[in-house]
Amino acid sequence: MANARKIALNALLEVRQSAYSNITLNKFLSEANLSAADKSLVTAIFYGVLERTITLDFVLEKYIKTPLKKVAPSALENLRMALFQIMFMEKIPDSAAVNEAVKLVKNSKQKHLAGFVNGVLRSILREGYTIPDGRDVHSLCVKYSCPEWIIESFADDYGIDDTISLLEHSLLTPPVILRVNTLKTDVASLADKLLLEGIATKATSLDNALEIVGGIDVTKNSCYRDGLFHVQDLASQTAVSILNPRENENVLDICAAPGGKTFTMAQYMKNSGKVVACDLYEKRVELIKKGAKRLGINNIAVQQNDATVKNEMLGQFDAILCDAPCSGLGVIRRKPEIKYKDTSEYIDITLIQSKILANAASYLKKNGRILYSTCTLRKCENEDVIQGFLDKHPQYELKYHHTFMPHIDGTDGFYCALLQKSR
């Protein structure tokens, strides 16, 4: 049977190369012959190290004389894994964490670093470590393993108390929420069928949404294969309810992949009318097609399209969903690697968002409605984009907007604004 810690190590090394954490982990777990317990161990270490990298490196820097960026990547990741087990996994003995780390190095191409890894970890166990506990930006950065620029952005927008709450929630395990496919079943029936497969659920604050109880892979059962649900957070589902697509309407989802909101809109429309779902990349377009087929939805027309450029072939729509690309800072608890992206990636993000929103609006009929949404909490990407749009488009009225906060709304961090066109 495969070594769980080695799989976690290889997955971490890959995700550091700008891969998506969920896709990377799923790939490694599907390729490995692991017990359920070992899969849980891999998952805990993998996500734990990603979530706590800044904290772990803060401790390691006290015991390693050379800069961490000069330490061999596999040795550094191995040290982070062992230290995470020592600091945050109480059920694993410290000696086991160290011994397994050293064993991994000895069985690798860098076996000459086994003494180095052993020495660092033994020194930490002998001398201990301390983590700052203040409310200043640096202390919060280390304690919650979050870059200072994100903390400063949250503090500027929401104040220090809400910022600390956001940071606390960013390290919690997020709930898995299902959107019931109302074209095929209902909440009670799906809950019963899932229970027969050993998957317990509980009701949520939203109609046609169920929360999974326990860390279970919800894609490995007949209910999923039969298209009785798709996974979608409560905030995302609520956004669709605010747009409220209706039967026989012509609806545009201009940035649709991976398709969760598209599918929910089609269900609101009872498989009638038409949903045109667009995405810039062919692979993501295929992802939407595959999901629609599994769910038995046939009112979705999927096409590759650039949301920033006017496409005269698209026509006009009654309602439009504009789920713009964003910094993703509302879903850090699901994708912790987002925290460590270079800030240069976000230099032009608000310009792109504004361009996409203005272009999306050009497809809207008179008296139509458009919903702008993001999965970030930065006001410059949310309220400021909407205000900028309204300043340039007086024929639109802001009917609703809300920032979903994890510690207040119990959802992912999310923003949505409903705009109505009067002429």
N, C-alpha and C positions, 0 to 999 in steps of 0.2 A: 504494500500500500504506500502511496506517495507520502512524503514528509510535509505535514501541514505548514510548518514554519518556513520551509524552503519555498513552498507555493506562495505564501504571503510575501516573502522576500522578492521573488521574481515579479509578482504582480505590482509591488511598490516600485521596483526599478522601472517597470514599463510605464506606470502612470506618471512618474516624474518626467517622462518625455512628452508631456502634454496630451496624454490619452485620457479618456473619460473614466472615472473611477468605477461606475456601475458596469460599463461595458467590459472593462478590463477584468474586474473580479469575476463577472459571470463567465467570461471566456476561460479563465484559469480553473474555476470550479467545475465547469462542464467537461473539461479535458482531463481532470484528475479523478482517480479512484479513491474517494474519501468517504469516511463514515459521516453520519450526521453531526457527531460531536466535533470531528476535525473540520468540517465545513464551517461550523460555528466559530471554532478557534481561528481559522484563517480570516473569516469576516471580521471578527473582533479586533484582531491584531492589525489587519489591513486598514480598516477605517479608523481605528484608534490612533495609529501612527500618523495617518494623514491629518486627522483632526488636531493632533497635539504636537506637530512637528516643531513649532517655535518654542514651546515649553521644553520639549526634549532636548533641542539643540542648546537652549539656555543652560541646562545642566551639563551637557556634554562639553561645552566650551570651557567649563571650569576645570575639566580633567584632561583636556587634549591641548597640547601646546601649539600645534600647527592649526591654521585656519581650517574649519570644517570642509570648506570647498576643495581643499587639497587632499582630503582623506578619500581613499578609494570608495566609489559609490556603494559597492556591495557591502564593504565593511561598515561604512557609515549607516546604511539602512539597517544592517544587522544590529548595530549598537542601539539605534532608535527602537527597534523591535524589542530587544531585551529590556531596555530601560522603560519602555511603555508597560511591559509586563510587571516590572518591579514597582513602578509608581502607581499603576492604575488597575492591575488585575490581581485582586487579593487572593483568589483561589489558586494561583500559580506560585509555588515556593520560589523565593529569590534565587536559590541555588539551581533550580531547574531552568530558570530563565537564562542564567549565565552559562550553564553547562550546554544547553541546546544551542546557544549562540556560538560558543566556541566550536562545538561539533560541526555546525554549518560551515564555518570558515575552514576548518581542517579538511572538509570534504569538497572544497571549492578550489579554483585555480589560484586563489590567493591564500593558500594555507600558511604562508609565511607571516600572515597578519594575525594568526590565532593568538599569539602571546600578547599582542597589542590590544586586541578586543578583550581578552581575559583580564589584562591588567587594568584597563579603564573601568570595567564593570566591577571588579573586586574593590577598586579604590572608592567607587561610589557607594558600595555597600558598607565599606568600612568607615568612611568619613561623612556620608549622608549628603543631603541637598536641601536647599531652601528656595521657595518660590515667592517673589514679591506679592504683597497683598493690598497694595494701595489703590486709590481711585484715579491716579494719574495715568496718562496714556501709555507710558512704558510698562507700568505694572500690569495694566489690563492686557496689554499686548502679550506679555509673557504668561500670565495666568490663564488667559482664554485662547492662547495660540492664534492670535489674529493680528495681521499687519496694522501698524499704527495709522496708515492712511485711511483704512476702513473705519477704525474706531473714531478718528477725527471727523470723518464724513457723517457717521451716525450721530455723534455728539453735536455737531453743528446743526443737524436737521431735527433732532429729537431730544437733546439734553442728555446729561450723563446717566440719570436713573434709567431711562428707557434703553440707553445704549448698553448698560450692564445687563439688563434683562435680555436684550437681544443676543448678547455674547453668551450668556448662560444657556439660552435655548439653542444656540448654534452647536452646542456640544451634546445635546440630547438626541436620543434615537427618534427619528421621525415616524409618525404613524403611517401605515399603508392603508390608503383609502380606495375603495372600489366604487366606480360609477356603474350602477345596474343598467344593463341593456334593456330598456323598457320596450324595445321592439320584440323581445323574445321572452321576457320573464318579468317578475316583480320582486320587491325587496324580500318579502317573506319566503317566497319560493327559492330564491337564490340562497338565502341564509340557511334554509333547510338542506339544500343540495350540497352546499359547502361543508356543513356539519357532518354529513354522511361521509365526506372525504377527509374528515379529521381536521377541518379548518373552522375554528370558531370565529364569529363576528359579533359586533355590537352596533346598535343604531347610532346615528350621528345627528347633528342639528339640521341636516339638509335632507330633503326628500330624495329617495333613490340613490342614497350613498350609504355604504357600510364600511366600518373600520375593522381590519383584521386584528384578532387577538393573538399575540405571539409572533415570533419571527419566522414566518413560514413563506417559502417560495410559492406565490400564488399562481405562477404560470405553469405549474406541473400537475394539473388536474383536469378532469373532463369538463368542468364548468368553464374554464378558460378556453380550452380547445373548442368548445361548442359556442363560444362567443357570447356568453351570458354576462360578461362585464369587461371593463377595461380599468386600468389603474389611473386615478386622477385625484389630485389633492382637492380639498374642500374649497379653497380659494378659487382655484381654476374652474371648478364646477359652478360656484356662485357667480363668477364673471359671466358665464354663458347664460345663467338665469336672468342676469341684468340686461343683457342684449335681447334676450327672449325671442329667438328666431321662431317664426310661426309657420303653420302649415302652408304649403304652396308658395312660399316666398322664394325669391332669388337671393342667395346669400354668398358673400365672398369671405373666405378666410385667407388673407393675403400672405401670412407667414405661418403656415399651418403645421409643419412637422414638429413633433412626431405624430400629431393628429388627435390628441385627446379631446381638445375643444371641438374639433371638426366632428368627431363621432358623437359627442354630446349634443351638438347643434342638430345633427341629423335626426337624433332621437326626439328632440323637442319638436321637430318638424314632422315626426311620425313617418319618416322615409318618403315624404312628399316634397314637391318643389325641387330645388337644386342648390347644392352647396359646391361652389367652385373652390377647391383647396389648392393653394399654390406654395411652392418652395423653390429656393434658388438652386438646390442641389439634387441631382438625379437620384442618388441613393436614398435621400430623405423622402423624395416623392414616392419611391417604391415602398418605403416603410408605411406611408399612409395607405397606399393601395392594399397592402397586405393586411393591415389592421381592419380596413373597411370590409374586406372579404371575410375575415374571421367573424366579424360582428354581424354579417348579413345585411350590410347597409348598401343600397344601390342608388341613392340619390346624390352621391358624391362624384364630382368630376375632378380628377387630380391632374395637375399640369405643372411643368417646370416654368418658373417665371421669376423675373427680377422685380422685387417689390419697390425698388427705388425709381423704376423707369415706367412711364406711361405705356400701357399695352392697349391699343385701340380695339383689339379683338375681344377683350374681356366683356365689354358692354357696361350696363348699369345694374345696380343692385338695390334691393330694399333695405338690406342690413349688411354691415361689414364688421368683421372682427380683425383688428390690427394688433396682434400680439407681437410687439416689436422685439428685435434682438436687443439684449441688455447686458449689464455687468453681472447679473445673476446673484446679487448679494442677498436676496431673500431666500435662497435655497442652499445656503452653505451647509446646513445640517444634512442635506442629501448628497451634495457634491462638494466635499471639503476642499478639493483641489482648486476650486474657484478662488479661494483666499490667496493663493500664491501666484496668481497670474500677474504678469508685469503690467503696471499701470498704463504703459504706452498703448496697450490694447484698447483702452477706453478713451483715448484722446478725442476721437471723432464720433463717439457713440451717440451723443445727443444730436449732432448734425444729421447722422444717419436716421435716427428715430424720427426727427422732425420731417425729413424728406420722405420717409415711408408713410407717415401719417398724412401728409399733404397729398401724396400720390394716391393713397387709398381713398381719401375723401373725394378725389376726382371721379371715382366710379359710383358715387352715391346718388340715388334719385332724390328729387325734391321730397321733403318730409321723411326722408330715410334717417337711419340712426347708425352710428358707428361707435364701436367700443375699442378704446385704446387700452392695452394692458401690458404689464411687464412683470417679471419675477425678481425685481430688485426693489430696494428701499431708498435709493438715492433720489432726493426731491428734484435734483437737476435732470434726472431721466424721467420723472413722473409729472408732478405738478407744473414744473417749469416748461416742459415740452407742451403740455396742454395749454398753458397760458399763452405761450408763444404762438400756438396754432390759432387760438381764439382772437388774438390781437390782429392776425392777418386775415381771418375769415369771419367777418361779423355776421354772416348768415347762419352761423352755428351757435347753439346754446348748450351750455353744460348742464345736463339733467341730473347727473349723479357722479360722485367720485369717492373712492375710499381706499385707504392704505391698510391692508391686512397685516397685522403684527402678530408674530408667532406667540408672544407671551400674553397677548390680549385676546386675539381671535381664535387661537388654537389651530392655526393653519400655517402654511408656508408664508414667508414674506412676499407680498404681492400688491400690485396697484392696478386699479381699473377706473376708467372714466368714460361715461356715456355721453355722447354728443348727438344732438338732434339738428338736422338741416331744415331750415325754414323756407329756403328759396333756392 
